[in-house]
Amino acid sequence: MVWIMILVAVGIIIGNLMLLRHSAHIKMPSLKDKQPRHSDDQDAWDNDDWDKDNWNKD
């Protein structure tokens, strides 16, 4: 039973290292290239009726 747990732990570690190695070559998109997709969504958020600043106060 202990050997199974050790093998699972080693398998998880090796899998995570392989994923890290694979994802090291992936480029992240630049924030400058990112443009707001829907400005209407932000307007709707700003113009709705409920008070967002005090929503969690009891």
mmCIF file of the N, C-alpha and C atoms, coordinates in Angstrom:
data_MODEL
# 
_entry.id   MODEL 
# 
loop_
_atom_site.group_PDB 
_atom_site.id 
_atom_site.type_symbol 
_atom_site.label_atom_id 
_atom_site.label_alt_id 
_atom_site.label_comp_id 
_atom_site.label_asym_id 
_atom_site.label_entity_id 
_atom_site.label_seq_id 
_atom_site.pdbx_PDB_ins_code 
_atom_site.Cartn_x 
_atom_site.Cartn_y 
_atom_site.Cartn_z 
_atom_site.occupancy 
_atom_site.B_iso_or_equiv 
_atom_site.pdbx_formal_charge 
_atom_site.auth_seq_id 
_atom_site.auth_comp_id 
_atom_site.auth_asym_id 
_atom_site.auth_atom_id 
_atom_site.pdbx_PDB_model_num 
ATOM 1   N N  . MET A 1 1  ? 0.821   -1.200 0.000   1.00 0.00 ? 1  MET A N  1 
ATOM 2   C CA . MET A 1 1  ? 0.000   0.000  0.000   1.00 0.00 ? 1  MET A CA 1 
ATOM 3   C C  . MET A 1 1  ? 0.866   1.265  0.000   1.00 0.00 ? 1  MET A C  1 
ATOM 4   N N  . VAL A 1 2  ? 1.954   1.239  0.746   1.00 0.00 ? 2  VAL A N  1 
ATOM 5   C CA . VAL A 1 2  ? 2.842   2.388  0.801   1.00 0.00 ? 2  VAL A CA 1 
ATOM 6   C C  . VAL A 1 2  ? 3.506   2.607  -0.545  1.00 0.00 ? 2  VAL A C  1 
ATOM 7   N N  . TRP A 1 3  ? 3.830   1.508  -1.232  1.00 0.00 ? 3  TRP A N  1 
ATOM 8   C CA . TRP A 1 3  ? 4.491   1.632  -2.536  1.00 0.00 ? 3  TRP A CA 1 
ATOM 9   C C  . TRP A 1 3  ? 3.567   2.281  -3.559  1.00 0.00 ? 3  TRP A C  1 
ATOM 10  N N  . ILE A 1 4  ? 2.284   2.016  -3.467  1.00 0.00 ? 4  ILE A N  1 
ATOM 11  C CA . ILE A 1 4  ? 1.327   2.627  -4.396  1.00 0.00 ? 4  ILE A CA 1 
ATOM 12  C C  . ILE A 1 4  ? 1.277   4.139  -4.170  1.00 0.00 ? 4  ILE A C  1 
ATOM 13  N N  . MET A 1 5  ? 1.273   4.543  -2.913  1.00 0.00 ? 5  MET A N  1 
ATOM 14  C CA . MET A 1 5  ? 1.242   5.971  -2.596  1.00 0.00 ? 5  MET A CA 1 
ATOM 15  C C  . MET A 1 5  ? 2.527   6.661  -3.059  1.00 0.00 ? 5  MET A C  1 
ATOM 16  N N  . ILE A 1 6  ? 3.646   5.992  -2.907  1.00 0.00 ? 6  ILE A N  1 
ATOM 17  C CA . ILE A 1 6  ? 4.924   6.558  -3.361  1.00 0.00 ? 6  ILE A CA 1 
ATOM 18  C C  . ILE A 1 6  ? 4.928   6.686  -4.882  1.00 0.00 ? 6  ILE A C  1 
ATOM 19  N N  . LEU A 1 7  ? 4.444   5.657  -5.579  1.00 0.00 ? 7  LEU A N  1 
ATOM 20  C CA . LEU A 1 7  ? 4.393   5.716  -7.040  1.00 0.00 ? 7  LEU A CA 1 
ATOM 21  C C  . LEU A 1 7  ? 3.451   6.815  -7.524  1.00 0.00 ? 7  LEU A C  1 
ATOM 22  N N  . VAL A 1 8  ? 2.328   6.988  -6.856  1.00 0.00 ? 8  VAL A N  1 
ATOM 23  C CA . VAL A 1 8  ? 1.396   8.056  -7.233  1.00 0.00 ? 8  VAL A CA 1 
ATOM 24  C C  . VAL A 1 8  ? 2.051   9.421  -7.015  1.00 0.00 ? 8  VAL A C  1 
ATOM 25  N N  . ALA A 1 9  ? 2.719   9.607  -5.902  1.00 0.00 ? 9  ALA A N  1 
ATOM 26  C CA . ALA A 1 9  ? 3.384   10.877 -5.617  1.00 0.00 ? 9  ALA A CA 1 
ATOM 27  C C  . ALA A 1 9  ? 4.478   11.163 -6.638  1.00 0.00 ? 9  ALA A C  1 
ATOM 28  N N  . VAL A 1 10 ? 5.292   10.163 -6.959  1.00 0.00 ? 10 VAL A N  1 
ATOM 29  C CA . VAL A 1 10 ? 6.349   10.344 -7.959  1.00 0.00 ? 10 VAL A CA 1 
ATOM 30  C C  . VAL A 1 10 ? 5.733   10.636 -9.321  1.00 0.00 ? 10 VAL A C  1 
ATOM 31  N N  . GLY A 1 11 ? 4.642   9.970  -9.644  1.00 0.00 ? 11 GLY A N  1 
ATOM 32  C CA . GLY A 1 11 ? 3.959   10.226 -10.914 1.00 0.00 ? 11 GLY A CA 1 
ATOM 33  C C  . GLY A 1 11 ? 3.424   11.646 -10.998 1.00 0.00 ? 11 GLY A C  1 
ATOM 34  N N  . ILE A 1 12 ? 2.877   12.156 -9.911  1.00 0.00 ? 12 ILE A N  1 
ATOM 35  C CA . ILE A 1 12 ? 2.370   13.529 -9.899  1.00 0.00 ? 12 ILE A CA 1 
ATOM 36  C C  . ILE A 1 12 ? 3.521   14.519 -10.062 1.00 0.00 ? 12 ILE A C  1 
ATOM 37  N N  . ILE A 1 13 ? 4.619   14.276 -9.374  1.00 0.00 ? 13 ILE A N  1 
ATOM 38  C CA . ILE A 1 13 ? 5.773   15.169 -9.468  1.00 0.00 ? 13 ILE A CA 1 
ATOM 39  C C  . ILE A 1 13 ? 6.331   15.179 -10.884 1.00 0.00 ? 13 ILE A C  1 
ATOM 40  N N  . ILE A 1 14 ? 6.495   14.006 -11.471 1.00 0.00 ? 14 ILE A N  1 
ATOM 41  C CA . ILE A 1 14 ? 7.025   13.921 -12.838 1.00 0.00 ? 14 ILE A CA 1 
ATOM 42  C C  . ILE A 1 14 ? 6.057   14.575 -13.824 1.00 0.00 ? 14 ILE A C  1 
ATOM 43  N N  . GLY A 1 15 ? 4.763   14.355 -13.640 1.00 0.00 ? 15 GLY A N  1 
ATOM 44  C CA . GLY A 1 15 ? 3.770   14.983 -14.518 1.00 0.00 ? 15 GLY A CA 1 
ATOM 45  C C  . GLY A 1 15 ? 3.806   16.497 -14.428 1.00 0.00 ? 15 GLY A C  1 
ATOM 46  N N  . ASN A 1 16 ? 3.936   17.023 -13.220 1.00 0.00 ? 16 ASN A N  1 
ATOM 47  C CA . ASN A 1 16 ? 4.011   18.474 -13.057 1.00 0.00 ? 16 ASN A CA 1 
ATOM 48  C C  . ASN A 1 16 ? 5.281   19.044 -13.675 1.00 0.00 ? 16 ASN A C  1 
ATOM 49  N N  . LEU A 1 17 ? 6.399   18.346 -13.531 1.00 0.00 ? 17 LEU A N  1 
ATOM 50  C CA . LEU A 1 17 ? 7.638   18.809 -14.149 1.00 0.00 ? 17 LEU A CA 1 
ATOM 51  C C  . LEU A 1 17 ? 7.550   18.784 -15.673 1.00 0.00 ? 17 LEU A C  1 
ATOM 52  N N  . MET A 1 18 ? 6.917   17.764 -16.216 1.00 0.00 ? 18 MET A N  1 
ATOM 53  C CA . MET A 1 18 ? 6.751   17.696 -17.670 1.00 0.00 ? 18 MET A CA 1 
ATOM 54  C C  . MET A 1 18 ? 5.833   18.818 -18.164 1.00 0.00 ? 18 MET A C  1 
ATOM 55  N N  . LEU A 1 19 ? 4.774   19.110 -17.423 1.00 0.00 ? 19 LEU A N  1 
ATOM 56  C CA . LEU A 1 19 ? 3.870   20.196 -17.787 1.00 0.00 ? 19 LEU A CA 1 
ATOM 57  C C  . LEU A 1 19 ? 4.587   21.538 -17.713 1.00 0.00 ? 19 LEU A C  1 
ATOM 58  N N  . LEU A 1 20 ? 5.395   21.736 -16.693 1.00 0.00 ? 20 LEU A N  1 
ATOM 59  C CA . LEU A 1 20 ? 6.155   22.972 -16.557 1.00 0.00 ? 20 LEU A CA 1 
ATOM 60  C C  . LEU A 1 20 ? 7.135   23.141 -17.713 1.00 0.00 ? 20 LEU A C  1 
ATOM 61  N N  . ARG A 1 21 ? 7.788   22.065 -18.094 1.00 0.00 ? 21 ARG A N  1 
ATOM 62  C CA . ARG A 1 21 ? 8.740   22.115 -19.202 1.00 0.00 ? 21 ARG A CA 1 
ATOM 63  C C  . ARG A 1 21 ? 8.027   22.428 -20.514 1.00 0.00 ? 21 ARG A C  1 
ATOM 64  N N  . HIS A 1 22 ? 6.851   21.829 -20.703 1.00 0.00 ? 22 HIS A N  1 
ATOM 65  C CA . HIS A 1 22 ? 6.080   22.062 -21.932 1.00 0.00 ? 22 HIS A CA 1 
ATOM 66  C C  . HIS A 1 22 ? 5.556   23.496 -21.988 1.00 0.00 ? 22 HIS A C  1 
ATOM 67  N N  . SER A 1 23 ? 5.084   24.017 -20.862 1.00 0.00 ? 23 SER A N  1 
ATOM 68  C CA . SER A 1 23 ? 4.482   25.348 -20.862 1.00 0.00 ? 23 SER A CA 1 
ATOM 69  C C  . SER A 1 23 ? 5.524   26.459 -20.847 1.00 0.00 ? 23 SER A C  1 
ATOM 70  N N  . ALA A 1 24 ? 6.799   26.148 -20.680 1.00 0.00 ? 24 ALA A N  1 
ATOM 71  C CA . ALA A 1 24 ? 7.833   27.174 -20.666 1.00 0.00 ? 24 ALA A CA 1 
ATOM 72  C C  . ALA A 1 24 ? 8.003   27.806 -22.037 1.00 0.00 ? 24 ALA A C  1 
ATOM 73  N N  . HIS A 1 25 ? 7.608   27.123 -23.101 1.00 0.00 ? 25 HIS A N  1 
ATOM 74  C CA . HIS A 1 25 ? 7.780   27.637 -24.455 1.00 0.00 ? 25 HIS A CA 1 
ATOM 75  C C  . HIS A 1 25 ? 6.563   28.397 -24.954 1.00 0.00 ? 25 HIS A C  1 
ATOM 76  N N  . ILE A 1 26 ? 5.507   28.445 -24.180 1.00 0.00 ? 26 ILE A N  1 
ATOM 77  C CA . ILE A 1 26 ? 4.285   29.121 -24.593 1.00 0.00 ? 26 ILE A CA 1 
ATOM 78  C C  . ILE A 1 26 ? 4.420   30.606 -24.271 1.00 0.00 ? 26 ILE A C  1 
ATOM 79  N N  . LYS A 1 27 ? 4.134   31.450 -25.249 1.00 0.00 ? 27 LYS A N  1 
ATOM 80  C CA . LYS A 1 27 ? 4.237   32.887 -25.048 1.00 0.00 ? 27 LYS A CA 1 
ATOM 81  C C  . LYS A 1 27 ? 2.904   33.430 -24.553 1.00 0.00 ? 27 LYS A C  1 
ATOM 82  N N  . MET A 1 28 ? 2.989   34.327 -23.597 1.00 0.00 ? 28 MET A N  1 
ATOM 83  C CA . MET A 1 28 ? 1.793   34.984 -23.078 1.00 0.00 ? 28 MET A CA 1 
ATOM 84  C C  . MET A 1 28 ? 1.452   36.156 -23.984 1.00 0.00 ? 28 MET A C  1 
ATOM 85  N N  . PRO A 1 29 ? 0.162   36.418 -24.193 1.00 0.00 ? 29 PRO A N  1 
ATOM 86  C CA . PRO A 1 29 ? -0.211  37.567 -25.027 1.00 0.00 ? 29 PRO A CA 1 
ATOM 87  C C  . PRO A 1 29 ? 0.130   38.874 -24.325 1.00 0.00 ? 29 PRO A C  1 
ATOM 88  N N  . SER A 1 30 ? 0.467   39.863 -25.100 1.00 0.00 ? 30 SER A N  1 
ATOM 89  C CA . SER A 1 30 ? 0.824   41.166 -24.559 1.00 0.00 ? 30 SER A CA 1 
ATOM 90  C C  . SER A 1 30 ? -0.437  41.892 -24.096 1.00 0.00 ? 30 SER A C  1 
ATOM 91  N N  . LEU A 1 31 ? -0.328  42.641 -23.011 1.00 0.00 ? 31 LEU A N  1 
ATOM 92  C CA . LEU A 1 31 ? -1.469  43.410 -22.533 1.00 0.00 ? 31 LEU A CA 1 
ATOM 93  C C  . LEU A 1 31 ? -1.754  44.599 -23.439 1.00 0.00 ? 31 LEU A C  1 
ATOM 94  N N  . LYS A 1 32 ? -0.759  45.052 -24.175 1.00 0.00 ? 32 LYS A N  1 
ATOM 95  C CA . LYS A 1 32 ? -0.973  46.158 -25.096 1.00 0.00 ? 32 LYS A CA 1 
ATOM 96  C C  . LYS A 1 32 ? -1.857  45.738 -26.257 1.00 0.00 ? 32 LYS A C  1 
ATOM 97  N N  . ASP A 1 33 ? -1.745  44.478 -26.650 1.00 0.00 ? 33 ASP A N  1 
ATOM 98  C CA . ASP A 1 33 ? -2.551  43.978 -27.762 1.00 0.00 ? 33 ASP A CA 1 
ATOM 99  C C  . ASP A 1 33 ? -3.995  43.742 -27.358 1.00 0.00 ? 33 ASP A C  1 
ATOM 100 N N  . LYS A 1 34 ? -4.218  43.611 -26.086 1.00 0.00 ? 34 LYS A N  1 
ATOM 101 C CA . LYS A 1 34 ? -5.556  43.306 -25.601 1.00 0.00 ? 34 LYS A CA 1 
ATOM 102 C C  . LYS A 1 34 ? -6.378  44.587 -25.568 1.00 0.00 ? 34 LYS A C  1 
ATOM 103 N N  . GLN A 1 35 ? -7.491  44.564 -26.248 1.00 0.00 ? 35 GLN A N  1 
ATOM 104 C CA . GLN A 1 35 ? -8.375  45.714 -26.267 1.00 0.00 ? 35 GLN A CA 1 
ATOM 105 C C  . GLN A 1 35 ? -9.673  45.324 -25.582 1.00 0.00 ? 35 GLN A C  1 
ATOM 106 N N  . PRO A 1 36 ? -10.350 46.286 -24.996 1.00 0.00 ? 36 PRO A N  1 
ATOM 107 C CA . PRO A 1 36 ? -11.629 45.955 -24.364 1.00 0.00 ? 36 PRO A CA 1 
ATOM 108 C C  . PRO A 1 36 ? -12.615 45.450 -25.411 1.00 0.00 ? 36 PRO A C  1 
ATOM 109 N N  . ARG A 1 37 ? -13.169 44.307 -25.127 1.00 0.00 ? 37 ARG A N  1 
ATOM 110 C CA . ARG A 1 37 ? -14.058 43.682 -26.103 1.00 0.00 ? 37 ARG A CA 1 
ATOM 111 C C  . ARG A 1 37 ? -15.438 44.315 -26.093 1.00 0.00 ? 37 ARG A C  1 
ATOM 112 N N  . HIS A 1 38 ? -15.988 44.501 -24.902 1.00 0.00 ? 38 HIS A N  1 
ATOM 113 C CA . HIS A 1 38 ? -17.357 44.988 -24.798 1.00 0.00 ? 38 HIS A CA 1 
ATOM 114 C C  . HIS A 1 38 ? -17.400 46.149 -23.817 1.00 0.00 ? 38 HIS A C  1 
ATOM 115 N N  . SER A 1 39 ? -17.356 47.350 -24.328 1.00 0.00 ? 39 SER A N  1 
ATOM 116 C CA . SER A 1 39 ? -17.455 48.497 -23.440 1.00 0.00 ? 39 SER A CA 1 
ATOM 117 C C  . SER A 1 39 ? -18.878 48.636 -22.910 1.00 0.00 ? 39 SER A C  1 
ATOM 118 N N  . ASP A 1 40 ? -19.859 48.051 -23.605 1.00 0.00 ? 40 ASP A N  1 
ATOM 119 C CA . ASP A 1 40 ? -21.243 48.107 -23.138 1.00 0.00 ? 40 ASP A CA 1 
ATOM 120 C C  . ASP A 1 40 ? -21.406 47.354 -21.827 1.00 0.00 ? 40 ASP A C  1 
ATOM 121 N N  . ASP A 1 41 ? -20.643 46.278 -21.630 1.00 0.00 ? 41 ASP A N  1 
ATOM 122 C CA . ASP A 1 41 ? -20.716 45.521 -20.380 1.00 0.00 ? 41 ASP A CA 1 
ATOM 123 C C  . ASP A 1 41 ? -20.262 46.377 -19.207 1.00 0.00 ? 41 ASP A C  1 
ATOM 124 N N  . GLN A 1 42 ? -19.201 47.150 -19.390 1.00 0.00 ? 42 GLN A N  1 
ATOM 125 C CA . GLN A 1 42 ? -18.724 48.018 -18.316 1.00 0.00 ? 42 GLN A CA 1 
ATOM 126 C C  . GLN A 1 42 ? -19.740 49.125 -18.043 1.00 0.00 ? 42 GLN A C  1 
ATOM 127 N N  . ASP A 1 43 ? -20.356 49.658 -19.082 1.00 0.00 ? 43 ASP A N  1 
ATOM 128 C CA . ASP A 1 43 ? -21.376 50.689 -18.886 1.00 0.00 ? 43 ASP A CA 1 
ATOM 129 C C  . ASP A 1 43 ? -22.565 50.134 -18.127 1.00 0.00 ? 43 ASP A C  1 
ATOM 130 N N  . ALA A 1 44 ? -22.958 48.916 -18.446 1.00 0.00 ? 44 ALA A N  1 
ATOM 131 C CA . ALA A 1 44 ? -24.073 48.292 -17.738 1.00 0.00 ? 44 ALA A CA 1 
ATOM 132 C C  . ALA A 1 44 ? -23.715 48.064 -16.282 1.00 0.00 ? 44 ALA A C  1 
ATOM 133 N N  . TRP A 1 45 ? -22.479 47.702 -16.009 1.00 0.00 ? 45 TRP A N  1 
ATOM 134 C CA . TRP A 1 45 ? -22.027 47.488 -14.620 1.00 0.00 ? 45 TRP A CA 1 
ATOM 135 C C  . TRP A 1 45 ? -22.064 48.807 -13.851 1.00 0.00 ? 45 TRP A C  1 
ATOM 136 N N  . ASP A 1 46 ? -21.633 49.883 -14.485 1.00 0.00 ? 46 ASP A N  1 
ATOM 137 C CA . ASP A 1 46 ? -21.594 51.176 -13.817 1.00 0.00 ? 46 ASP A CA 1 
ATOM 138 C C  . ASP A 1 46 ? -22.984 51.780 -13.624 1.00 0.00 ? 46 ASP A C  1 
ATOM 139 N N  . ASN A 1 47 ? -23.923 51.472 -14.499 1.00 0.00 ? 47 ASN A N  1 
ATOM 140 C CA . ASN A 1 47 ? -25.225 52.139 -14.485 1.00 0.00 ? 47 ASN A CA 1 
ATOM 141 C C  . ASN A 1 47 ? -26.336 51.327 -13.842 1.00 0.00 ? 47 ASN A C  1 
ATOM 142 N N  . ASP A 1 48 ? -26.059 50.160 -13.279 1.00 0.00 ? 48 ASP A N  1 
ATOM 143 C CA . ASP A 1 48 ? -27.155 49.399 -12.686 1.00 0.00 ? 48 ASP A CA 1 
ATOM 144 C C  . ASP A 1 48 ? -27.565 50.002 -11.343 1.00 0.00 ? 48 ASP A C  1 
ATOM 145 N N  . ASP A 1 49 ? -28.655 49.486 -10.754 1.00 0.00 ? 49 ASP A N  1 
ATOM 146 C CA . ASP A 1 49 ? -29.303 50.129 -9.612  1.00 0.00 ? 49 ASP A CA 1 
ATOM 147 C C  . ASP A 1 49 ? -28.687 49.814 -8.261  1.00 0.00 ? 49 ASP A C  1 
ATOM 148 N N  . TRP A 1 50 ? -28.095 48.672 -8.080  1.00 0.00 ? 50 TRP A N  1 
ATOM 149 C CA . TRP A 1 50 ? -27.658 48.284 -6.737  1.00 0.00 ? 50 TRP A CA 1 
ATOM 150 C C  . TRP A 1 50 ? -26.304 48.874 -6.379  1.00 0.00 ? 50 TRP A C  1 
ATOM 151 N N  . ASP A 1 51 ? -26.066 49.039 -5.101  1.00 0.00 ? 51 ASP A N  1 
ATOM 152 C CA . ASP A 1 51 ? -24.872 49.703 -4.591  1.00 0.00 ? 51 ASP A CA 1 
ATOM 153 C C  . ASP A 1 51 ? -23.743 48.689 -4.471  1.00 0.00 ? 51 ASP A C  1 
ATOM 154 N N  . LYS A 1 52 ? -22.795 48.721 -5.411  1.00 0.00 ? 52 LYS A N  1 
ATOM 155 C CA . LYS A 1 52 ? -21.708 47.725 -5.439  1.00 0.00 ? 52 LYS A CA 1 
ATOM 156 C C  . LYS A 1 52 ? -20.683 47.957 -4.342  1.00 0.00 ? 52 LYS A C  1 
ATOM 157 N N  . ASP A 1 53 ? -20.583 49.166 -3.831  1.00 0.00 ? 53 ASP A N  1 
ATOM 158 C CA . ASP A 1 53 ? -19.588 49.448 -2.800  1.00 0.00 ? 53 ASP A CA 1 
ATOM 159 C C  . ASP A 1 53 ? -19.979 48.865 -1.448  1.00 0.00 ? 53 ASP A C  1 
ATOM 160 N N  . ASN A 1 54 ? -21.234 48.680 -1.209  1.00 0.00 ? 54 ASN A N  1 
ATOM 161 C CA . ASN A 1 54 ? -21.709 48.213 0.101   1.00 0.00 ? 54 ASN A CA 1 
ATOM 162 C C  . ASN A 1 54 ? -22.458 46.895 0.001   1.00 0.00 ? 54 ASN A C  1 
ATOM 163 N N  . TRP A 1 55 ? -22.165 46.073 -0.971  1.00 0.00 ? 55 TRP A N  1 
ATOM 164 C CA . TRP A 1 55 ? -22.937 44.854 -1.194  1.00 0.00 ? 55 TRP A CA 1 
ATOM 165 C C  . TRP A 1 55 ? -22.699 43.796 -0.140  1.00 0.00 ? 55 TRP A C  1 
ATOM 166 N N  . ASN A 1 56 ? -21.569 43.819 0.557   1.00 0.00 ? 56 ASN A N  1 
ATOM 167 C CA . ASN A 1 56 ? -21.232 42.735 1.490   1.00 0.00 ? 56 ASN A CA 1 
ATOM 168 C C  . ASN A 1 56 ? -21.351 43.178 2.931   1.00 0.00 ? 56 ASN A C  1 
ATOM 169 N N  . LYS A 1 57 ? -21.848 44.352 3.195   1.00 0.00 ? 57 LYS A N  1 
ATOM 170 C CA . LYS A 1 57 ? -21.973 44.836 4.560   1.00 0.00 ? 57 LYS A CA 1 
ATOM 171 C C  . LYS A 1 57 ? -23.302 44.401 5.155   1.00 0.00 ? 57 LYS A C  1 
ATOM 172 N N  . ASP A 1 58 ? -23.280 43.908 6.366   1.00 0.00 ? 58 ASP A N  1 
ATOM 173 C CA . ASP A 1 58 ? -24.521 43.486 7.036   1.00 0.00 ? 58 ASP A CA 1 
ATOM 174 C C  . ASP A 1 58 ? -24.929 44.488 8.068   1.00 0.00 ? 58 ASP A C  1 
# 
